[in-house]
Amino acid sequence: SDLHFALLNGTVEKWSMPGVAGSWLPLCAATPVGCAAGHYSDHKLPSVQCTAQGHYNWEGSCSAISCGAPPHLPHATPRMHDVERQNWTYGVTINYDCDKPD
């Protein structure tokens, strides 16, 4: 599953090597990471570590921000399919149908 992590400012520059594409994390090193847009850290900032065996481990998690129930709009009704979802988090779209005039 997607961890929803994002690199913090300066992380790429800290772990980049001249002449090598991308960034890397040396063996036994760890770096804090942030949460992607629309997500928050449950307790403390997550971190990623490169183990002595050359595998990545991570601690912490990022959860989607809940937006609450969709707003009531005058002369509009949310579509039932969207309402039944009942999990309105960052990035979810709610579609409304306009009420027909009397």
N, C-alpha and C positions, 0 to 999 in steps of 0.2 A: 504494500500500500504506500501511497505517497506520504512522506513525512512532513511536507509543507515547510521545510527549512529554507532559509535564505542566508547567503554570505553577508557578513557585516562589512561596513566600510573599512578598507585597508586589509582585509583578509587575503584577497587575491594578490596584492602587491607583496604582502609579507611572505607568502608561500610560493612565489613565482621564481623561476630560474631563467636567466638570460639564454635565449636560443632554444628554449623548450616551450612548446605550445601549452597553454592552459596553466593551471596551478596545481600544486601537489602538496601532500602533507607527509613529512618525513616519518620514518618508523619511530614509534613511541612518542610522537608529538600529538597534541590535541589543540583544538581551536574552538572558541565559542561560535555559535551561529545564531542568527535571528530567526524569526518566523516570517513566512511569505505574507504578502498583502492579504488582508482579510482573515488572518489567523493570529492567535496570541499564545504566549507561553503559559502553561498551566501553573508552574511553580517558579522555576528559575530558567535562565536562558539555556537552551539545549547546547550540547557540545558534541563534536565529532573527534574521534581519536583513531590514529593508524596504529594498530597493535604490532608487537614485535614479530608476529607471524605474517604481517602484511595484509591484514584484514581491517575493515573499518567497523568500529563500534560507535554507538551513539547513546547519549543519555538525554533525557528530557523529551518533551513532545510539544507539538503545536496543535491547537484545536481551532476549528472554524468559529468565527464570531457570529453569534446569533443576533438576528435583526428583529426578532419578535414577530408577532402576527402582522400581516399586511394592513396598511391603513384603510379605513372606510372612506371611500370617495363618493361625493355626491353624484347621483345619477349613473353609478357604475357598480357592477358586481364582479368580484373575482371569479374566475373560472373554477368550477368544482375540482377539476384535476389538480390545479395548483393549490387549492385550499386543503385537499385531502393529504397532501404531502406533509404538512404540519412540521416542517423542518426548514425554516426560513433562515438560511445562513448566507454569508457573504457570497455574492455571485449568482444567487438564485433569482430568477425572473418570475414575477407574478403577472399574469395577463388578466386584464379586465375586459368585460363586455359592457358597452354603453347601454343604459336602459332606453327603451323605445319611448318616445314622447306619447302622452295620452291623446 
